[in-house]
Amino acid sequence: MAQVASLTLLHNDDARPIIEAIMADNPGVRVLDMPGCVKLDRDMELVVNRASVEERLGRTWDPQEIHLVLVSMAGNLDEDDDRFLVGWKH
């Protein structure tokens, strides 16, 4: 059974482009829309690509900005200038 990588983000205007980018870039992502937050789950890993968020925002975006809307996560974090990845190593 695969481990589940998870991100829970605030459900507000700042997080909406990030949520849309995650849904576009992670086939099979499961979305649970709750009052005040959105939980995104996927087997093994979830990636947030800087370019995908920038495309939706219409401005430059630093992956560190995700911390402003991040409520919780499950998995090991790997982040750099181009992406924010949470997942499980094999």
N, CA, C and O atoms as a printed pandas DataFrame, in Angstrom:
     atom_number atom_name residue_name chain_id  residue_number  x_coord  y_coord  z_coord
0              1         N          MET        A               1    0.838   -1.180    0.000
1              2        CA          MET        A               1    0.000    0.000    0.000
2              3         C          MET        A               1    0.889    1.251    0.000
3              4         O          MET        A               1    1.820    1.361    0.797
4              5         N          ALA        A               2    0.592    2.178   -0.893
5              6        CA          ALA        A               2    1.387    3.404   -1.018
6              7         C          ALA        A               2    1.095    4.363    0.127
7              8         O          ALA        A               2   -0.030    4.451    0.619
8              9         N          GLN        A               3    2.126    5.073    0.536
9             10        CA          GLN        A               3    1.929    6.112    1.537
10            11         C          GLN        A               3    1.328    7.337    0.860
11            12         O          GLN        A               3    1.555    7.573   -0.327
12            13         N          VAL        A               4    0.574    8.102    1.608
13            14        CA          VAL        A               4   -0.122    9.256    1.060
14            15         C          VAL        A               4    0.615   10.534    1.438
15            16         O          VAL        A               4    0.851   10.806    2.615
16            17         N          ALA        A               5    0.972   11.309    0.423
17            18        CA          ALA        A               5    1.517   12.650    0.632
18            19         C          ALA        A               5    0.339   13.606    0.687
19            20         O          ALA        A               5   -0.626   13.457   -0.062
20            21         N          SER        A               6    0.416   14.586    1.572
21            22        CA          SER        A               6   -0.738   15.447    1.775
22            23         C          SER        A               6   -0.320   16.889    2.056
23            24         O          SER        A               6    0.672   17.138    2.741
24            25         N          LEU        A               7   -1.090   17.830    1.517
25            26        CA          LEU        A               7   -0.963   19.241    1.832
26            27         C          LEU        A               7   -2.347   19.751    2.201
27            28         O          LEU        A               7   -3.324   19.468    1.508
28            29         N          THR        A               8   -2.430   20.491    3.278
29            30        CA          THR        A               8   -3.669   21.166    3.646
30            31         C          THR        A               8   -3.375   22.660    3.613
31            32         O          THR        A               8   -2.482   23.151    4.304
32            33         N          LEU        A               9   -4.148   23.373    2.791
33            34        CA          LEU        A               9   -3.946   24.801    2.592
34            35         C          LEU        A               9   -5.193   25.568    3.013
35            36         O          LEU        A               9   -6.305   25.044    2.963
36            37         N          LEU        A              10   -4.993   26.808    3.426
37            38        CA          LEU        A              10   -6.127   27.672    3.698
38            39         C          LEU        A              10   -6.958   27.797    2.424
39            40         O          LEU        A              10   -6.423   27.736    1.317
40            41         N          HIS        A              11   -8.250   27.971    2.586
41            42        CA          HIS        A              11   -9.118   28.139    1.424
42            43         C          HIS        A              11   -9.421   29.629    1.284
43            44         O          HIS        A              11  -10.460   30.110    1.735
44            45         N          ASN        A              12   -8.485   30.359    0.645
45            46        CA          ASN        A              12   -8.658   31.792    0.455
46            47         C          ASN        A              12   -8.099   32.197   -0.912
47            48         O          ASN        A              12   -7.590   31.357   -1.654
48            49         N          ASP        A              13   -8.197   33.479   -1.236
49            50        CA          ASP        A              13   -7.755   33.952   -2.546
50            51         C          ASP        A              13   -6.258   33.751   -2.769
51            52         O          ASP        A              13   -5.839   33.518   -3.903
52            53         N          ASP        A              14   -5.443   33.835   -1.719
53            54        CA          ASP        A              14   -4.003   33.639   -1.861
54            55         C          ASP        A              14   -3.657   32.193   -2.208
55            56         O          ASP        A              14   -2.689   31.945   -2.928
56            57         N          ALA        A              15   -4.428   31.246   -1.709
57            58        CA          ALA        A              15   -4.137   29.826   -1.929
58            59         C          ALA        A              15   -4.755   29.282   -3.213
59            60         O          ALA        A              15   -4.295   28.264   -3.731
60            61         N          ARG        A              16   -5.777   29.933   -3.729
61            62        CA          ARG        A              16   -6.504   29.400   -4.884
62            63         C          ARG        A              16   -5.598   29.082   -6.079
63            64         O          ARG        A              16   -5.740   27.998   -6.645
64            65         N          PRO        A              17   -4.672   29.962   -6.499
65            66        CA          PRO        A              17   -3.800   29.598   -7.624
66            67         C          PRO        A              17   -2.873   28.420   -7.306
67            68         O          PRO        A              17   -2.532   27.644   -8.199
68            69         N          ILE        A              18   -2.474   28.287   -6.074
69            70        CA          ILE        A              18   -1.624   27.165   -5.667
70            71         C          ILE        A              18   -2.420   25.870   -5.756
71            72         O          ILE        A              18   -1.923   24.867   -6.268
72            73         N          ILE        A              19   -3.641   25.888   -5.263
73            74        CA          ILE        A              19   -4.507   24.702   -5.307
74            75         C          ILE        A              19   -4.761   24.297   -6.756
75            76         O          ILE        A              19   -4.692   23.115   -7.094
76            77         N          GLU        A              20   -5.055   25.278   -7.613
77            78        CA          GLU        A              20   -5.294   24.987   -9.030
78            79         C          GLU        A              20   -4.054   24.382   -9.684
79            80         O          GLU        A              20   -4.168   23.452  -10.483
80            81         N          ALA        A              21   -2.876   24.896   -9.355
81            82        CA          ALA        A              21   -1.626   24.369   -9.924
82            83         C          ALA        A              21   -1.380   22.933   -9.458
83            84         O          ALA        A              21   -0.966   22.083  -10.247
84            85         N          ILE        A              22   -1.635   22.668   -8.183
85            86        CA          ILE        A              22   -1.461   21.304   -7.666
86            87         C          ILE        A              22   -2.390   20.349   -8.394
87            88         O          ILE        A              22   -1.975   19.261   -8.793
88            89         N          MET        A              23   -3.635   20.743   -8.569
89            90        CA          MET        A              23   -4.605   19.880   -9.245
90            91         C          MET        A              23   -4.200   19.618  -10.695
91            92         O          MET        A              23   -4.400   18.513  -11.200
92            93         N          ALA        A              24   -3.630   20.626  -11.373
93            94        CA          ALA        A              24   -3.219   20.469  -12.769
94            95         C          ALA        A              24   -1.967   19.615  -12.918
95            96         O          ALA        A              24   -1.846   18.862  -13.885
96            97         N          ASP        A              25   -1.032   19.720  -11.974
97            98        CA          ASP        A              25    0.275   19.070  -12.105
98            99         C          ASP        A              25    0.389   17.696  -11.442
99           100         O          ASP        A              25    1.421   17.036  -11.561
100          101         N          ASN        A              26   -0.663   17.262  -10.747
101          102        CA          ASN        A              26   -0.596   16.005   -9.999
102          103         C          ASN        A              26   -1.778   15.109  -10.360
103          104         O          ASN        A              26   -2.793   15.119   -9.662
104          105         N          PRO        A              27   -1.661   14.332  -11.441
105          106        CA          PRO        A              27   -2.755   13.437  -11.824
106          107         C          PRO        A              27   -3.126   12.508  -10.661
107          108         O          PRO        A              27   -2.254   11.974   -9.976
108          109         N          GLY        A              28   -4.402   12.330  -10.457
109          110        CA          GLY        A              28   -4.866   11.438   -9.402
110          111         C          GLY        A              28   -4.959   12.079   -8.035
111          112         O          GLY        A              28   -5.262   11.395   -7.057
112          113         N          VAL        A              29   -4.705   13.383   -7.939
113          114        CA          VAL        A              29   -4.806   14.052   -6.644
114          115         C          VAL        A              29   -6.258   13.990   -6.164
115          116         O          VAL        A              29   -7.198   14.146   -6.944
116          117         N          ARG        A              30   -6.409   13.762   -4.875
117          118        CA          ARG        A              30   -7.729   13.731   -4.255
118          119         C          ARG        A              30   -7.900   15.025   -3.461
119          120         O          ARG        A              30   -7.018   15.417   -2.697
120          121         N          VAL        A              31   -9.037   15.679   -3.649
121          122        CA          VAL        A              31   -9.277   16.986   -3.037
122          123         C          VAL        A              31  -10.447   16.889   -2.071
123          124         O          VAL        A              31  -11.531   16.428   -2.427
124          125         N          LEU        A              32  -10.208   17.329   -0.848
125          126        CA          LEU        A              32  -11.265   17.407    0.160
126          127         C          LEU        A              32  -11.440   18.871    0.513
127          128         O          LEU        A              32  -10.572   19.474    1.145
128          129         N          ASP        A              33  -12.560   19.440    0.104
129          130        CA          ASP        A              33  -12.857   20.849    0.342
130          131         C          ASP        A              33  -13.612   20.960    1.665
131          132         O          ASP        A              33  -14.739   20.482    1.793
132          133         N          MET        A              34  -12.976   21.594    2.639
133          134        CA          MET        A              34  -13.568   21.748    3.969
134          135         C          MET        A              34  -13.767   23.234    4.257
135          136         O          MET        A              34  -13.165   24.074    3.587
136          137         N          PRO        A              35  -14.594   23.571    5.232
137          138        CA          PRO        A              35  -14.729   24.984    5.585
138          139         C          PRO        A              35  -13.373   25.544    6.050
139          140         O          PRO        A              35  -12.799   25.070    7.031
140          141         N          GLY        A              36  -12.886   26.531    5.349
141          142        CA          GLY        A              36  -11.648   27.189    5.753
142          143         C          GLY        A              36  -10.370   26.601    5.210
143          144         O          GLY        A              36   -9.336   27.269    5.247
144          145         N          CYS        A              37  -10.392   25.363    4.700
145          146        CA          CYS        A              37   -9.173   24.776    4.158
146          147         C          CYS        A              37   -9.483   23.727    3.096
147          148         O          CYS        A              37  -10.614   23.258    2.965
148          149         N          VAL        A              38   -8.452   23.378    2.348
149          150        CA          VAL        A              38   -8.544   22.364    1.304
150          151         C          VAL        A              38   -7.416   21.370    1.538
151          152         O          VAL        A              38   -6.255   21.758    1.668
152          153         N          LYS        A              39   -7.763   20.085    1.592
153          154        CA          LYS        A              39   -6.775   19.024    1.792
154          155         C          LYS        A              39   -6.569   18.319    0.460
155          156         O          LYS        A              39   -7.524   17.875   -0.178
156          157         N          LEU        A              40   -5.310   18.223    0.051
157          158        CA          LEU        A              40   -4.954   17.570   -1.203
158          159         C          LEU        A              40   -4.085   16.363   -0.889
159          160         O          LEU        A              40   -3.045   16.498   -0.244
160          161         N          ASP        A              41   -4.498   15.189   -1.335
161          162        CA          ASP        A              41   -3.788   13.936   -1.090
162          163         C          ASP        A              41   -3.432   13.271   -2.410
163          164         O          ASP        A              41   -4.171   13.354   -3.391
164          165         N          ARG        A              42   -2.287   12.613   -2.409
165          166        CA          ARG        A              42   -1.868   11.825   -3.575
166          167         C          ARG        A              42   -0.910   10.746   -3.090
167          168         O          ARG        A              42   -0.111   10.973   -2.182
168          169         N          ASP        A              43   -0.997    9.587   -3.695
169          170        CA          ASP        A              43   -0.073    8.517   -3.343
170          171         C          ASP        A              43    1.356    8.940   -3.658
171          172         O          ASP        A              43    1.639    9.428   -4.753
172          173         N          MET        A              44    2.238    8.755   -2.713
173          174        CA          MET        A              44    3.688    8.938   -2.806
174          175         C          MET        A              44    4.178   10.386   -2.804
175          176         O          MET        A              44    5.057   10.709   -2.005
176          177         N          GLU        A              45    3.650   11.290   -3.669
177          178        CA          GLU        A              45    4.172   12.655   -3.646
178          179         C          GLU        A              45    3.202   13.665   -4.242
179          180         O          GLU        A              45    2.349   13.340   -5.067
180          181         N          LEU        A              46    3.368   14.897   -3.791
181          182        CA          LEU        A              46    2.655   16.058   -4.333
182          183         C          LEU        A              46    3.704   17.109   -4.659
183          184         O          LEU        A              46    4.608   17.358   -3.862
184          185         N          VAL        A              47    3.584   17.725   -5.829
185          186        CA          VAL        A              47    4.529   18.762   -6.219
186          187         C          VAL        A              47    3.777   20.046   -6.534
187          188         O          VAL        A              47    2.696   20.027   -7.124
188          189         N          VAL        A              48    4.373   21.160   -6.128
189          190        CA          VAL        A              48    3.866   22.480   -6.465
190          191         C          VAL        A              48    4.958   23.138   -7.304
191          192         O          VAL        A              48    6.019   23.490   -6.790
192          193         N          ASN        A              49    4.693   23.299   -8.589
193          194        CA          ASN        A              49    5.674   23.869   -9.504
194          195         C          ASN        A              49    5.536   25.387   -9.567
195          196         O          ASN        A              49    4.444   25.917   -9.773
196          197         N          ARG        A              50    6.652   26.069   -9.389
197          198        CA          ARG        A              50    6.671   27.530   -9.434
198          199         C          ARG        A              50    6.037   28.054  -10.719
199          200         O          ARG        A              50    5.203   28.958  -10.668
200          201         N          ALA        A              51    6.416   27.503  -11.864
201          202        CA          ALA        A              51    5.914   27.984  -13.155
202          203         C          ALA        A              51    4.400   27.854  -13.266
203          204         O          ALA        A              51    3.743   28.727  -13.834
204          205         N          SER        A              52    3.846   26.781  -12.735
205          206        CA          SER        A              52    2.398   26.580  -12.793
206          207         C          SER        A              52    1.651   27.603  -11.945
207          208         O          SER        A              52    0.601   28.104  -12.345
208          209         N          VAL        A              53    2.198   27.907  -10.773
209          210        CA          VAL        A              53    1.562   28.907   -9.910
210          211         C          VAL        A              53    1.696   30.284  -10.544
211          212         O          VAL        A              53    0.739   31.059  -10.550
212          213         N          GLU        A              54    2.874   30.597  -11.078
213          214        CA          GLU        A              54    3.087   31.896  -11.721
214          215         C          GLU        A              54    2.134   32.107  -12.898
215          216         O          GLU        A              54    1.632   33.211  -13.109
216          217         N          GLU        A              55    1.894   31.054  -13.649
217          218        CA          GLU        A              55    0.973   31.128  -14.784
218          219         C          GLU        A              55   -0.426   31.540  -14.328
219          220         O          GLU        A              55   -1.105   32.307  -15.010
220          221         N          ARG        A              56   -0.845   31.035  -13.192
221          222        CA          ARG        A              56   -2.180   31.337  -12.672
222          223         C          ARG        A              56   -2.238   32.689  -11.960
223          224         O          ARG        A              56   -3.266   33.366  -11.973
224          225         N          LEU        A              57   -1.121   33.073  -11.340
225          226        CA          LEU        A              57   -1.060   34.344  -10.617
226          227         C          LEU        A              57   -0.829   35.547  -11.529
227          228         O          LEU        A              57   -1.318   36.645  -11.263
228          229         N          GLY        A              58   -0.079   35.325  -12.602
229          230        CA          GLY        A              58    0.281   36.417  -13.482
230          231         C          GLY        A              58    1.415   37.269  -12.937
231          232         O          GLY        A              58    1.572   38.428  -13.320
232          233         N          ARG        A              59    2.204   36.689  -12.042
233          234        CA          ARG        A              59    3.372   37.372  -11.467
234          235         C          ARG        A              59    4.369   36.316  -11.020
235          236         O          ARG        A              59    4.065   35.123  -11.008
236          237         N          THR        A              60    5.565   36.767  -10.651
237          238        CA          THR        A              60    6.549   35.816  -10.128
238          239         C          THR        A              60    6.088   35.322   -8.761
239          240         O          THR        A              60    5.422   36.037   -8.013
240          241         N          TRP        A              61    6.455   34.095   -8.459
241          242        CA          TRP        A              61    6.047   33.460   -7.206
242          243         C          TRP        A              61    7.217   32.660   -6.668
243          244         O          TRP        A              61    7.818   31.872   -7.398
244          245         N          ASP        A              62    7.541   32.850   -5.421
245          246        CA          ASP        A              62    8.591   32.098   -4.750
246          247         C          ASP        A              62    7.931   30.931   -4.021
247          248         O          ASP        A              62    7.005   31.156   -3.242
248          249         N          PRO        A              63    8.370   29.700   -4.243
249          250        CA          PRO        A              63    7.771   28.559   -3.553
250          251         C          PRO        A              63    7.708   28.705   -2.029
251          252         O          PRO        A              63    6.882   28.056   -1.386
252          253         N          GLN        A              64    8.566   29.544   -1.443
253          254        CA          GLN        A              64    8.504   29.788    0.006
254          255         C          GLN        A              64    7.185   30.449    0.417
255          256         O          GLN        A              64    6.776   30.357    1.575
256          257         N          GLU        A              65    6.524   31.114   -0.536
257          258        CA          GLU        A              65    5.250   31.773   -0.243
258          259         C          GLU        A              65    4.157   30.791    0.159
259          260         O          GLU        A              65    3.163   31.190    0.766
260          261         N          ILE        A              66    4.327   29.521   -0.168
261          262        CA          ILE        A              66    3.321   28.530    0.208
262          263         C          ILE        A              66    3.151   28.474    1.728
263          264         O          ILE        A              66    2.080   28.127    2.227
264          265         N          HIS        A              67    4.206   28.817    2.454
265          266        CA          HIS        A              67    4.142   28.763    3.911
266          267         C          HIS        A              67    3.123   29.741    4.492
267          268         O          HIS        A              67    2.688   29.580    5.633
268          269         N          LEU        A              68    2.743   30.749    3.717
269          270        CA          LEU        A              68    1.750   31.723    4.174
270          271         C          LEU        A              68    0.335   31.140    4.215
271          272         O          LEU        A              68   -0.532   31.656    4.921
272          273         N          VAL        A              69    0.105   30.063    3.455
273          274        CA          VAL        A              69   -1.229   29.451    3.408
274          275         C          VAL        A              69   -1.216   27.977    3.819
275          276         O          VAL        A              69   -2.258   27.323    3.796
276          277         N          LEU        A              70   -0.063   27.456    4.191
277          278        CA          LEU        A              70    0.079   26.047    4.558
278          279         C          LEU        A              70   -0.417   25.803    5.980
279          280         O          LEU        A              70    0.044   26.439    6.927
280          281         N          VAL        A              71   -1.362   24.875    6.116
281          282        CA          VAL        A              71   -1.886   24.506    7.426
282          283         C          VAL        A              71   -1.142   23.282    7.947
283          284         O          VAL        A              71   -0.689   23.268    9.092
284          285         N          SER        A              72   -1.015   22.251    7.105
285          286        CA          SER        A              72   -0.298   21.041    7.510
286          287         C          SER        A              72    0.153   20.270    6.277
287          288         O          SER        A              72   -0.285   20.533    5.157
288          289         N          MET        A              73    1.037   19.312    6.517
289          290        CA          MET        A              73    1.508   18.460    5.436
290          291         C          MET        A              73    1.893   17.094    5.996
291          292         O          MET        A              73    2.187   16.947    7.182
292          293         N          ALA        A              74    1.883   16.106    5.112
293          294        CA          ALA        A              74    2.328   14.766    5.477
294          295         C          ALA        A              74    3.299   14.302    4.415
295          296         O          ALA        A              74    2.966   14.265    3.230
296          297         N          GLY        A              75    4.503   13.947    4.837
297          298        CA          GLY        A              75    5.543   13.515    3.925
298          299         C          GLY        A              75    6.829   14.276    4.199
299          300         O          GLY        A              75    6.863   15.200    5.012
300          301         N          ASN        A              76    7.870   13.877    3.514
301          302        CA          ASN        A              76    9.157   14.554    3.627
302          303         C          ASN        A              76    9.184   15.735    2.675
303          304         O          ASN        A              76    8.726   15.636    1.536
304          305         N          LEU        A              77    9.714   16.840    3.139
305          306        CA          LEU        A              77    9.748   18.068    2.354
306          307         C          LEU        A              77   11.046   18.178    1.567
307          308         O          LEU        A              77   12.132   17.939    2.095
308          309         N          ASP        A              78   10.915   18.542    0.300
309          310        CA          ASP        A              78   12.058   18.843   -0.563
310          311         C          ASP        A              78   11.669   20.082   -1.364
311          312         O          ASP        A              78   10.760   20.031   -2.192
312          313         N          GLU        A              79   12.355   21.186   -1.118
313          314        CA          GLU        A              79   11.999   22.416   -1.823
314          315         C          GLU        A              79   13.242   23.093   -2.381
315          316         O          GLU        A              79   14.331   23.008   -1.813
316          317         N          ASP        A              80   13.048   23.764   -3.507
317          318        CA          ASP        A              80   14.109   24.551   -4.101
318          319         C          ASP        A              80   13.477   25.765   -4.775
319          320         O          ASP        A              80   12.321   26.088   -4.504
320          321         N          ASP        A              81   14.219   26.435   -5.644
321          322        CA          ASP        A              81   13.716   27.654   -6.278
322          323         C          ASP        A              81   12.592   27.407   -7.275
323          324         O          ASP        A              81   11.868   28.338   -7.626
324          325         N          ASP        A              82   12.431   26.168   -7.737
325          326        CA          ASP        A              82   11.456   25.870   -8.781
326          327         C          ASP        A              82   10.262   25.038   -8.347
327          328         O          ASP        A              82    9.290   24.910   -9.091
328          329         N          ARG        A              83   10.328   24.467   -7.137
329          330        CA          ARG        A              83    9.211   23.611   -6.728
330          331         C          ARG        A              83    9.209   23.396   -5.226
331          332         O          ARG        A              83   10.207   23.606   -4.536
332          333         N          PHE        A              84    8.054   22.972   -4.749
333          334        CA          PHE        A              84    7.835   22.584   -3.362
334          335         C          PHE        A              84    7.273   21.173   -3.450
335          336         O          PHE        A              84    6.182   20.979   -3.987
336          337         N          LEU        A              85    7.996   20.186   -2.934
337          338        CA          LEU        A              85    7.577   18.797   -3.053
338          339         C          LEU        A              85    7.466   18.168   -1.681
339          340         O          LEU        A              85    8.359   18.308   -0.845
340          341         N          VAL        A              86    6.369   17.479   -1.460
341          342        CA          VAL        A              86    6.210   16.695   -0.245
342          343         C          VAL        A              86    5.915   15.266   -0.681
343          344         O          VAL        A              86    5.044   15.029   -1.519
344          345         N          GLY        A              87    6.645   14.320   -0.109
345          346        CA          GLY        A              87    6.469   12.942   -0.548
346          347         C          GLY        A              87    7.212   11.952    0.310
347          348         O          GLY        A              87    7.815   12.301    1.325
348          349         N          TRP        A              88    7.156   10.722   -0.117
349          350        CA          TRP        A              88    7.772    9.604    0.608
350          351         C          TRP        A              88    8.774    8.932   -0.296
351          352         O          TRP        A              88    8.459    8.599   -1.438
352          353         N          LYS        A              89    9.960    8.733    0.193
353          354        CA          LYS        A              89   10.986    7.991   -0.549
354          355         C          LYS        A              89   10.649    6.514   -0.515
355          356         O          LYS        A              89   10.028    6.033    0.433
356          357         N          HIS        A              90   11.051    5.809   -1.533
357          358        CA          HIS        A              90   10.787    4.346   -1.602
358          359         C          HIS        A              90   11.680    3.611   -0.636
359          360         O          HIS        A              90   11.613    2.385   -0.544
